Amino acid sequence: MPDSPPSLDPVQLGAYFDLVEVTSLLRHAVEQQLRETGDLSYVQFQLLARLGDSPTGSHRMTDLADGVVYSRSGLTYQVSLLEREGLVVRAPSPDDERSITVALTEDGRELLAKVLPGHIEVVNGLLFEPLSRDDVKALADLLAPVRDHMRSAPPRSAASRRRKSGA
């Protein structure tokens, strides 16, 4: 008799589906606000926000890819779009000539300042409004170890690339 496949109990399954639904609804609302206010994708906003939050206004491309959990090629494409709009600039890293650094421009800072109030409004209204301050703290306390556990694996940008068959 073969072993039965692993399963989730009803509480786990309910928590999983709730998390997926909340995440999907929140992301949809955030993406809509970012498109309407700044003509930005969610990933582009994440990149600008991470750069804007950095004391230097810059990050290495690899660190950005790890931070936003995005592939290297996908990040290169998104940064190219932002660079074309004058929102970021790329340059060789002063610490490692093999690395590329992305820096936020003044136009990038202005766009971030334009979209951020609406972003905060959406997040507050949808995610935090129905919760008490203690609930928000409990949510943060619950999610942090899950995030840390998931981040303990090598970052996506460090994963080995698959070779195409016949190459």
Disulfide bonds with the S-S distance in Angstrom:
none
